[in-house]
Amino acid sequence: MFYKLKMAVIARTTLVAVIVAIGVTPALAAIDVTSMAMRVFYSARGQAPVWADDRHYDSLLAALRGLSQHGLDPRDYHIDDLIRLRNDPIGRDRIATAAWFDAASDMVWGKLEPQKYQPDWTLSRQVFDLPSHLTEALAQNRVGDSLTRLAPDRRDYQALRAELSRLMSMNPEPIQRIPRGSLIGPHSTDYRVVIVRARLVQLGYLAENTGSQLYDQDLKSAVVAFQTAKGLNPDGLIGSSTIAALNLTLADKIDQLRVNLERLRWLPSDLGRRHVIVNIAGYEVSAVENGQVVSTHAAIVGRYTRKTPVFSDRIQYLVFNPWWETPAKLARLDKLPMFQEDPSQVKKLGFRVLDRQNRPVDPDLIDWSTISADAFPYRLRQEPGRRNALGQVKIMFPNKHAVYLHDTPDRELFSKQNRAISSGCVRTEDALGLSEWLLSETPGWTSERIARAVASGKVTTASLAEPVPVHLLYHTTTIDDYGNVQYLDDVYGRDGAVLAGLRAPPPELRAQN
């Protein structure tokens, strides 16, 4: 059998959309979606052949070849077998139809199951009637663009696809990778400076490579220009992020685009009229309304050992001047060592100590040196104020991860290049500005009222009239204000697994190897 049997275990709604669209109950534990779609499709046509017309068949071959422009491999849809069957109208029919449905479902929902790569994924797939789409394409003689028309109708997707097409037309140039190491600053001397010069000449940011190991002003100007173009902090310092960007080869960029095109295919077309997107890898929070980004906020996300999870939920309320109910893990691993070193920090930072019965305990009566992290007997609550870890507001979407967006008193941290330094929650720059937008459709909550609530110093809860969806995502390519693609650090090291999944052959090919 030449076409793949695309099996999908239905845990939530991974391919329920297909099943619903073709009128089949989703109650089955597993289902061969392509075979079911084909049964519905051929039944509607009275089992008549589909690809007897060579024009349709050749258009299908062209459409499958075009999948490479979307980061998919035409070989996954058995294009070589279909080319071989070009002169066999009878033998090719069902195989060609199966190839189309396989390719179409991958364009609509992605080739890979997002839950396999993001275990906390909660977004449902959109409903789409693939049999009707193919029927329409055949009737209108539009088989050639029938697959492309299934691609996500998103500005970022189209920009990534155009960038991929551009890069695939280029000839790769060999590069000498710049070794990682200590920070290279202006006026310093480092053997790597010579390699940096060569790379910047190659990229067109520097006129010539003098061969000097000295980091001079001309090189700094080139570095700053490169950093600006790549969406990096243009500080002229050659650190890990700048080196990673300089080391990106043509093949690396193509792979990164393929990975993120796939991630975009996982998203439903409707994320909400008003919604918030957190791009973890981009350290960025965006407020989106009617498809337009209203505001963008720098963010601090979870460090590698305490990663911010990828999931979606709904923002329900905000708390101004919040208490910080310190998570037990943070109390044990972060605060306890701090208090053991300097017990006065308990009161200085505004912490209240509660026992297991929620009774207040005088911290001056606690011998912190005797407390074990493995048997920490207290709860910690930090009172509202300028030192509160949550700042002036927390933005709540209650979830099992105990993750939310919040302000921070340490706002200087937003200027750091690497902002994967939190314990999992998302610290948000200008969180009050984001709060104003969130409450803009909630009667009574004007900017003046928000300012009064904050100024009062009292804990104040504001419930949204209509919950706002929030999507915590992980994308290592983004689009700047001018439509240019920015390549980001894979801070959690997740791109490799998705790329391996995209490169994996369909099951029957794997069995043949």
Backbone torsions as a table, in degrees:
resi	resn	phi	psi	omega
1	MET	NA	128.7	-171.3
2	PHE	-86.7	-30.0	-177.6
3	TYR	-94.5	152.5	-177.3
4	LYS	-78.0	147.1	171.4
5	LEU	-91.3	103.6	-173.0
6	LYS	-86.8	94.1	-178.7
7	MET	-91.4	136.2	178.5
8	ALA	-134.0	119.6	175.5
9	VAL	-75.8	126.8	-176.0
10	ILE	-92.2	96.8	177.0
11	ALA	-91.2	-39.9	179.2
12	ARG	-131.5	-83.0	178.0
13	THR	-147.1	39.3	-174.3
14	THR	-57.0	-51.5	177.3
15	LEU	-127.2	21.5	175.9
16	VAL	-59.3	-32.5	-179.6
17	ALA	-56.1	-45.7	178.8
18	VAL	-61.9	-46.4	-174.8
19	ILE	-63.4	-44.5	177.6
20	VAL	-62.1	-42.0	-176.9
21	ALA	-61.8	-33.7	-177.9
22	ILE	-100.3	12.1	170.0
23	GLY	79.0	30.5	-179.1
24	VAL	-117.3	137.7	-179.8
25	THR	-61.2	140.1	178.2
26	PRO	-86.6	15.1	-173.9
27	ALA	-75.7	-13.8	-179.6
28	LEU	-68.8	146.0	179.6
29	ALA	-69.3	-34.9	179.1
30	ALA	-147.6	152.1	-175.6
31	ILE	-151.8	140.4	174.9
32	ASP	-86.6	95.1	-171.5
33	VAL	-64.5	-43.1	-178.7
34	THR	-61.9	-46.1	179.8
35	SER	-63.1	-39.6	179.3
36	MET	-67.1	-44.1	177.7
37	ALA	-60.4	-39.1	179.3
38	MET	-65.1	-39.7	178.8
39	ARG	-61.9	-44.8	178.6
40	VAL	-63.1	-43.7	-177.0
41	PHE	-64.4	-50.2	-178.0
42	TYR	-69.6	-32.5	177.3
43	SER	-63.2	-40.7	-179.7
44	ALA	-65.6	-24.3	-179.7
45	ARG	-102.1	11.0	179.7
46	GLY	64.8	31.9	179.0
47	GLN	66.6	13.5	179.5
48	ALA	-66.3	144.4	178.3
49	PRO	-61.8	155.6	-173.9
50	VAL	-103.6	-39.2	-166.8
51	TRP	-111.6	29.0	178.4
52	ALA	-66.0	-30.7	178.2
53	ASP	-78.9	116.9	-179.1
54	ASP	-59.5	-28.2	179.5
55	ARG	-64.5	-43.7	176.4
56	HIS	-62.3	-43.0	-177.0
57	TYR	-64.3	-44.9	179.0
58	ASP	-65.9	-34.4	175.8
59	SER	-65.5	-36.8	176.0
60	LEU	-62.8	-45.1	178.4
61	LEU	-59.3	-41.6	178.6
62	ALA	-64.9	-40.3	179.8
63	ALA	-64.0	-40.4	179.1
64	LEU	-67.0	-41.4	176.7
65	ARG	-60.2	-36.3	-178.2
66	GLY	-67.5	-12.8	179.5
67	LEU	-63.3	-24.7	178.4
68	SER	-60.9	-27.8	177.9
69	GLN	-72.0	-8.6	177.3
70	HIS	-111.4	10.9	178.2
71	GLY	82.6	9.5	177.2
72	LEU	-103.3	153.1	-177.1
73	ASP	-96.7	115.8	179.0
74	PRO	-55.1	-25.7	179.5
75	ARG	-66.2	-22.6	176.2
76	ASP	-66.3	-16.1	-177.7
77	TYR	-114.4	21.6	167.9
78	HIS	58.1	43.4	-178.5
79	ILE	-63.9	-33.3	178.4
80	ASP	-63.5	-41.7	177.0
81	ASP	-64.3	-39.8	-179.1
82	LEU	-68.8	-36.5	175.0
83	ILE	-63.9	-41.0	179.0
84	ARG	-63.0	-32.7	-178.1
85	LEU	-91.1	12.5	-176.0
86	ARG	-52.7	-35.6	-177.2
87	ASN	-103.1	22.2	178.8
88	ASP	-125.3	77.8	-174.3
89	PRO	-56.9	-32.6	-178.9
90	ILE	-78.0	-48.6	-176.5
91	GLY	-68.6	-24.2	-173.9
92	ARG	-85.8	-16.7	-163.6
93	ASP	-62.9	-59.5	-175.9
94	ARG	-66.4	-34.9	179.3
95	ILE	-65.1	-42.8	178.9
96	ALA	-63.7	-41.5	179.6
97	THR	-63.9	-44.0	178.4
98	ALA	-61.5	-40.2	178.4
99	ALA	-62.1	-41.5	179.5
100	TRP	-63.0	-46.8	-179.2
101	PHE	-64.4	-38.8	176.7
102	ASP	-60.8	-48.3	-178.9
103	ALA	-65.4	-41.6	-178.7
104	ALA	-63.3	-44.1	179.9
105	SER	-65.2	-35.3	177.8
106	ASP	-68.6	-32.7	177.7
107	MET	-71.9	-36.5	-177.2
108	VAL	-79.9	-45.8	-172.4
109	TRP	-115.1	-5.4	-176.4
110	GLY	95.1	151.8	178.8
111	LYS	-73.3	-32.7	-172.1
112	LEU	-105.3	155.3	174.8
113	GLU	-83.2	116.9	-175.2
114	PRO	-59.4	-32.9	-178.7
115	GLN	-62.7	-24.8	179.0
116	LYS	-70.4	-28.7	-175.6
117	TYR	-107.1	-21.6	175.6
118	GLN	-133.6	87.3	-170.5
119	PRO	-58.5	-24.2	-178.0
120	ASP	-94.3	11.5	-177.9
121	TRP	-57.3	131.8	-176.6
122	THR	-124.3	-6.4	-178.0
123	LEU	-72.0	136.8	175.5
124	SER	-84.7	154.7	177.1
125	ARG	-81.0	149.6	178.3
126	GLN	-73.7	152.9	176.6
127	VAL	-81.5	132.8	178.6
128	PHE	-150.9	133.9	-177.2
129	ASP	-95.2	91.8	-178.0
130	LEU	-67.3	-43.1	178.7
131	PRO	-56.6	-41.4	179.2
132	SER	-66.4	-36.9	179.0
133	HIS	-62.8	-42.8	178.7
134	LEU	-67.3	-41.9	178.5
135	THR	-57.8	-44.5	179.7
136	GLU	-65.3	-42.0	-179.6
137	ALA	-62.0	-40.7	178.5
138	LEU	-66.0	-43.5	-177.5
139	ALA	-66.4	-32.8	-177.3
140	GLN	-97.0	6.3	-177.4
141	ASN	55.6	43.8	-178.9
142	ARG	-121.7	33.2	178.5
143	VAL	-63.1	-33.1	-175.5
144	GLY	-59.5	-37.8	179.6
145	ASP	-110.4	14.3	-176.3
146	SER	-64.2	-31.7	-179.9
147	LEU	-82.2	-41.7	179.1
148	THR	-60.0	-36.8	-179.8
149	ARG	-67.6	-11.8	177.5
150	LEU	-88.6	-8.2	-178.8
151	ALA	-64.6	151.8	178.5
152	PRO	-54.9	134.0	178.9
153	ASP	-88.4	67.9	-177.4
154	ARG	-128.7	141.5	179.6
155	ARG	-59.1	-43.2	-177.5
156	ASP	-68.3	-36.7	178.3
157	TYR	-64.0	-45.8	-179.0
158	GLN	-64.5	-35.8	178.3
159	ALA	-67.5	-42.1	178.0
160	LEU	-65.9	-40.7	179.6
161	ARG	-63.5	-42.5	178.2
162	ALA	-64.0	-40.7	177.7
163	GLU	-63.7	-40.9	178.3
164	LEU	-62.5	-44.9	179.1
165	SER	-60.0	-41.8	179.5
166	ARG	-63.2	-46.4	-177.7
167	LEU	-67.6	-35.1	-179.7
168	MET	-67.3	-19.2	179.0
169	SER	-88.1	-5.9	-176.6
170	MET	-93.9	155.0	174.6
171	ASN	-92.0	127.9	-178.4
172	PRO	-66.9	143.8	175.9
173	GLU	-111.6	133.6	177.4
174	PRO	-65.7	142.6	178.1
175	ILE	-129.4	156.3	171.7
176	GLN	-97.5	118.2	-177.8
177	ARG	-70.9	142.3	179.5
178	ILE	-87.7	121.2	-180.0
179	PRO	-65.1	143.6	173.1
180	ARG	-72.7	158.9	-179.4
181	GLY	174.6	-155.0	-179.2
182	SER	-67.9	160.4	179.3
183	LEU	-61.5	136.0	176.9
184	ILE	-106.3	116.9	-179.3
185	GLY	-112.6	163.9	177.9
186	PRO	-54.4	144.4	178.2
187	HIS	74.6	1.6	176.3
188	SER	-91.9	166.7	178.8
189	THR	-119.8	129.8	-177.3
190	ASP	-154.6	137.8	-179.1
191	TYR	-61.0	-25.7	-179.2
192	ARG	-71.2	-17.7	179.7
193	VAL	-59.0	-36.9	178.8
194	VAL	-61.4	-41.4	179.9
195	ILE	-69.6	-38.9	176.7
196	VAL	-60.5	-44.4	178.5
197	ARG	-58.0	-46.7	-178.2
198	ALA	-61.1	-40.8	-178.9
199	ARG	-68.6	-40.0	179.6
200	LEU	-69.6	-32.6	172.7
201	VAL	-63.7	-45.1	-179.9
202	GLN	-60.2	-36.4	-178.1
203	LEU	-87.2	-5.5	176.4
204	GLY	88.0	14.7	179.6
205	TYR	-96.8	-9.9	-178.1
206	LEU	-138.1	136.7	-174.0
207	ALA	-70.7	-41.2	-177.5
208	GLU	-150.5	157.6	175.6
209	ASN	-99.8	107.5	-178.8
210	THR	-75.3	-14.5	-177.6
211	GLY	81.5	3.1	-177.8
212	SER	-79.1	143.4	174.7
213	GLN	-87.4	-3.7	-179.1
214	LEU	-84.6	130.1	177.2
215	TYR	-82.1	94.4	-175.1
216	ASP	-97.4	-177.8	-174.9
217	GLN	-66.5	-39.1	179.1
218	ASP	-60.5	-41.9	178.7
219	LEU	-66.8	-39.8	179.0
220	LYS	-60.1	-43.4	179.1
221	SER	-59.3	-41.0	178.8
222	ALA	-67.4	-41.0	179.3
223	VAL	-63.6	-45.3	179.5
224	VAL	-61.5	-42.3	178.4
225	ALA	-62.7	-42.3	177.9
226	PHE	-63.4	-47.0	-179.9
227	GLN	-60.2	-42.3	179.5
228	THR	-62.2	-45.3	-178.9
229	ALA	-65.0	-30.5	-176.3
230	LYS	-96.3	7.2	177.4
231	GLY	74.7	20.4	177.8
232	LEU	-92.9	164.5	175.7
233	ASN	-66.5	115.1	-174.6
234	PRO	-78.8	62.8	-176.7
235	ASP	-94.5	-4.6	179.8
236	GLY	76.8	1.5	178.8
237	LEU	-92.1	133.8	-179.0
238	ILE	-96.4	91.9	179.5
239	GLY	-111.2	-164.1	-173.5
240	SER	-61.4	-41.1	-178.9
241	SER	-67.1	-43.0	179.2
242	THR	-66.4	-41.2	178.0
243	ILE	-63.4	-42.1	178.5
244	ALA	-60.2	-41.6	179.2
245	ALA	-67.2	-39.9	178.3
246	LEU	-66.6	-30.5	-177.1
247	ASN	-82.4	-8.0	-179.0
248	LEU	-65.1	122.1	175.3
249	THR	-90.6	172.1	175.7
250	LEU	-58.3	-44.6	179.5
251	ALA	-63.8	-39.1	178.1
252	ASP	-60.4	-44.6	-179.1
253	LYS	-64.5	-42.4	178.7
254	ILE	-60.5	-45.2	179.0
255	ASP	-61.7	-42.5	-179.2
256	GLN	-65.2	-38.3	176.8
257	LEU	-66.1	-42.3	178.5
258	ARG	-58.8	-44.0	-179.1
259	VAL	-61.4	-45.0	-174.7
260	ASN	-80.9	-26.0	169.0
261	LEU	-62.4	-40.8	177.2
262	GLU	-63.3	-43.9	179.1
263	ARG	-61.1	-36.8	178.4
264	LEU	-68.7	-31.4	177.2
265	ARG	-69.9	-19.5	177.0
266	TRP	-71.9	-21.4	-173.7
267	LEU	-80.5	140.2	171.5
268	PRO	-70.0	161.1	-178.1
269	SER	-68.8	-27.5	-177.5
270	ASP	-112.1	109.0	176.9
271	LEU	-98.0	0.8	-179.1
272	GLY	118.2	140.6	178.4
273	ARG	-56.2	-45.7	172.1
274	ARG	-119.7	126.2	179.2
275	HIS	-152.7	164.5	177.8
276	VAL	-116.5	132.5	175.7
277	ILE	-115.1	127.9	172.3
278	VAL	-107.8	113.9	172.8
279	ASN	-94.6	103.6	-174.8
280	ILE	-60.1	-47.8	-177.8
281	ALA	-66.5	-24.7	-179.5
282	GLY	-94.7	-1.2	-178.1
283	TYR	51.1	52.2	-171.6
284	GLU	-147.4	140.2	174.4
285	VAL	-119.3	130.0	-178.7
286	SER	-124.5	135.2	171.1
287	ALA	-96.0	126.5	-174.5
288	VAL	-122.8	132.9	178.7
289	GLU	-137.4	125.2	-178.9
290	ASN	52.9	40.4	176.6
291	GLY	80.6	-1.0	-178.6
292	GLN	-112.6	137.2	175.7
293	VAL	-73.0	119.1	-178.3
294	VAL	-86.2	-40.8	179.5
295	SER	-154.2	153.0	178.7
296	THR	-127.7	137.0	-174.7
297	HIS	-130.2	130.8	172.5
298	ALA	-61.3	149.7	-176.1
299	ALA	-137.2	155.0	171.1
300	ILE	-115.8	126.7	-174.3
301	VAL	-118.8	179.3	-175.8
302	GLY	-64.6	141.3	175.4
303	ARG	-67.6	169.3	-174.6
304	TYR	-56.4	-37.5	-178.3
305	THR	-82.3	-9.8	178.4
306	ARG	-137.8	61.8	-170.4
307	LYS	-62.4	141.3	169.4
308	THR	-70.5	126.6	-176.2
309	PRO	-74.3	156.7	175.6
310	VAL	-97.7	114.4	178.6
311	PHE	-166.2	173.8	177.5
312	SER	-125.8	149.0	179.2
313	ASP	-156.1	-162.9	179.3
314	ARG	-131.5	127.6	176.1
315	ILE	-71.1	123.6	-174.8
316	GLN	-109.7	-35.1	-178.2
317	TYR	-156.7	164.8	177.5
318	LEU	-123.8	150.2	176.7
319	VAL	-124.9	117.0	175.6
320	PHE	-89.4	143.3	-176.1
321	ASN	52.6	55.9	-173.3
322	PRO	-77.4	150.9	160.1
323	TRP	-71.7	153.3	172.7
324	TRP	-109.8	106.9	173.7
325	GLU	-79.4	96.9	-172.4
326	THR	-64.5	121.5	177.1
327	PRO	-54.7	144.3	-175.5
328	ALA	-55.4	-40.6	-178.6
329	LYS	-63.3	-43.0	179.7
330	LEU	-68.4	-36.8	178.0
331	ALA	-60.2	-42.2	-177.5
332	ARG	-74.0	-44.4	-170.2
333	LEU	-92.4	-27.0	-176.6
334	ASP	-107.4	-53.3	-173.0
335	LYS	-76.8	-40.4	-179.5
336	LEU	-56.7	-50.0	177.2
337	PRO	-58.6	-36.4	178.5
338	MET	-63.7	-44.8	-178.7
339	PHE	-70.5	-31.9	177.3
340	GLN	-67.0	-35.3	179.0
341	GLU	-75.7	-38.6	-178.2
342	ASP	-147.4	91.9	-178.0
343	PRO	-58.7	-22.5	-179.2
344	SER	-67.4	-17.9	-180.0
345	GLN	-64.4	-23.1	-179.8
346	VAL	-58.2	-51.8	-178.7
347	LYS	-78.6	-37.1	-179.4
348	LYS	-58.5	-38.2	-178.1
349	LEU	-90.5	1.6	174.9
350	GLY	77.9	28.9	179.2
351	PHE	-86.5	140.1	169.4
352	ARG	-110.1	141.3	-176.3
353	VAL	-108.6	130.0	178.5
354	LEU	-122.6	145.1	176.1
355	ASP	-85.1	-174.1	-175.2
356	ARG	-69.1	-14.4	175.1
357	GLN	-98.8	13.3	179.2
358	ASN	63.7	27.0	175.4
359	ARG	-93.9	137.7	179.8
360	PRO	-61.9	143.1	178.5
361	VAL	-125.7	132.1	177.7
362	ASP	-70.7	115.6	-176.8
363	PRO	-63.2	-23.7	179.0
364	ASP	-69.0	-18.1	-179.6
365	LEU	-93.5	0.9	-178.1
366	ILE	-98.1	129.3	172.4
367	ASP	-90.4	91.7	-173.6
368	TRP	-60.7	-27.3	-178.2
369	SER	-65.0	-20.2	-178.3
370	THR	-94.2	-4.9	-176.2
371	ILE	-83.8	132.6	178.2
372	SER	-99.3	140.3	176.6
373	ALA	-64.3	-30.7	-179.8
374	ASP	-72.3	-20.6	-179.2
375	ALA	-135.2	52.9	-177.4
376	PHE	-72.3	118.5	-169.9
377	PRO	-93.7	7.0	-170.7
378	TYR	-123.1	160.8	164.9
379	ARG	-105.9	145.5	178.0
380	LEU	-116.9	132.8	174.7
381	ARG	-128.2	129.1	178.0
382	GLN	-101.7	123.9	-175.8
383	GLU	-70.3	157.4	177.4
384	PRO	-59.4	152.0	178.9
385	GLY	151.3	180.0	-174.0
386	ARG	-66.1	-21.7	-179.7
387	ARG	-95.3	-4.3	-177.9
388	ASN	-60.8	133.7	-175.3
389	ALA	-62.8	-22.2	-178.3
390	LEU	-92.3	-2.6	-179.6
391	GLY	68.8	-140.0	-173.4
392	GLN	-93.6	-11.8	-177.9
393	VAL	-157.6	145.4	168.4
394	LYS	-123.3	142.1	-174.6
395	ILE	-111.4	114.8	-164.2
396	MET	-106.7	132.2	169.2
397	PHE	-137.5	81.9	-171.5
398	PRO	-46.6	127.1	-176.3
399	ASN	-150.1	165.1	-176.7
400	LYS	-66.8	-18.3	-177.9
401	HIS	-85.5	-10.1	-174.8
402	ALA	56.3	39.3	-179.8
403	VAL	-107.8	141.3	176.8
404	TYR	-155.6	174.2	174.9
405	LEU	-95.0	145.6	178.2
406	HIS	-159.4	163.7	174.4
407	ASP	-74.2	177.2	176.9
408	THR	-152.6	145.4	173.7
409	PRO	-77.1	-16.2	-176.3
410	ASP	-95.9	63.4	-172.2
411	ARG	-73.1	-15.9	176.4
412	GLU	-64.5	-19.7	-178.8
413	LEU	-69.0	-19.8	179.7
414	PHE	-67.2	-16.0	178.8
415	SER	-84.0	-8.2	179.5
416	LYS	-70.2	146.6	178.1
417	GLN	-71.1	-49.8	177.5
418	ASN	-94.8	111.1	-176.5
419	ARG	-114.4	26.4	172.5
420	ALA	-89.8	75.2	-170.8
421	ILE	-135.2	2.4	-178.8
422	SER	-88.3	-176.6	178.2
423	SER	-98.4	15.1	175.4
424	GLY	130.3	-37.0	176.0
425	CYS	-71.9	167.6	-175.9
426	VAL	-109.4	105.0	173.9
427	ARG	-75.7	131.4	-169.1
428	THR	-122.5	125.6	177.3
429	GLU	-68.4	140.7	-176.9
430	ASP	50.5	51.7	179.3
431	ALA	-63.5	-29.4	177.2
432	LEU	-68.5	-38.2	175.8
433	GLY	-62.0	-42.7	176.1
434	LEU	-63.4	-37.3	178.8
435	SER	-62.8	-40.8	177.9
436	GLU	-59.7	-43.4	179.0
437	TRP	-64.9	-43.0	-179.9
438	LEU	-60.6	-36.1	-176.5
439	LEU	-93.1	2.4	-173.9
440	SER	-64.5	-21.5	177.5
441	GLU	-107.9	15.1	175.7
442	THR	-104.4	111.9	-176.0
443	PRO	-53.2	136.5	175.5
444	GLY	93.1	-17.6	-176.4
445	TRP	-99.5	79.0	175.7
446	THR	-82.8	168.8	176.3
447	SER	-61.0	-34.3	178.8
448	GLU	-66.0	-41.3	179.2
449	ARG	-66.4	-38.8	177.0
450	ILE	-61.4	-44.3	179.8
451	ALA	-61.3	-41.4	178.8
452	ARG	-65.0	-39.6	-179.7
453	ALA	-63.0	-42.9	179.6
454	VAL	-66.5	-44.8	-177.1
455	ALA	-64.5	-26.4	-178.5
456	SER	-65.8	-25.3	-176.7
457	GLY	75.4	-1.3	-178.2
458	LYS	-93.7	148.9	175.9
459	VAL	-64.6	122.7	-177.7
460	THR	-133.3	126.6	179.8
461	THR	-103.6	134.2	177.2
462	ALA	-123.1	114.8	179.4
463	SER	-91.0	133.6	179.5
464	LEU	-71.2	138.0	176.6
465	ALA	-61.2	-36.1	177.6
466	GLU	-135.4	120.0	179.7
467	PRO	-55.7	145.2	-178.7
468	VAL	-110.3	122.8	178.4
469	PRO	-59.5	142.6	174.3
470	VAL	-129.6	132.8	-176.2
471	HIS	-122.5	113.3	176.0
472	LEU	-93.6	111.3	-172.6
473	LEU	-121.1	170.3	179.5
474	TYR	-135.1	96.7	-179.4
475	HIS	-124.4	126.9	-177.1
476	THR	-98.4	10.8	165.9
477	THR	-131.6	141.6	176.7
478	THR	-136.2	171.7	179.5
479	ILE	-115.8	129.0	178.9
480	ASP	-81.7	-177.9	-176.0
481	ASP	-63.1	-19.0	-178.4
482	TYR	-100.8	6.2	179.6
483	GLY	85.3	7.3	179.7
484	ASN	-83.0	144.2	179.7
485	VAL	-81.0	131.0	174.9
486	GLN	-109.3	131.3	179.3
487	TYR	-99.7	119.4	-173.3
488	LEU	-103.1	160.0	173.6
489	ASP	-65.2	139.6	174.1
490	ASP	-84.7	75.7	-167.7
491	VAL	-61.8	-29.7	178.7
492	TYR	-100.5	1.3	177.8
493	GLY	64.2	44.2	-174.7
494	ARG	-104.1	-14.3	-175.5
495	ASP	-64.9	-36.5	-174.6
496	GLY	-59.9	-41.3	-179.1
497	ALA	-66.3	-41.7	178.6
498	VAL	-65.6	-41.9	178.5
499	LEU	-61.5	-42.1	177.7
500	ALA	-61.6	-39.3	177.2
501	GLY	-63.9	-40.4	178.5
502	LEU	-66.9	-33.1	-179.0
503	ARG	-80.7	-17.5	-177.4
504	ALA	-65.2	134.5	179.3
505	PRO	-72.8	161.8	175.2
506	PRO	-61.5	160.0	-172.0
507	PRO	-53.3	-43.9	-175.5
508	GLU	-69.8	-30.9	175.5
509	LEU	-70.0	-38.1	178.0
510	ARG	-61.2	-37.6	-179.5
511	ALA	-70.1	-29.6	-178.7
512	GLN	-78.4	-23.1	-176.7
513	ASN	-76.2	NA	NA
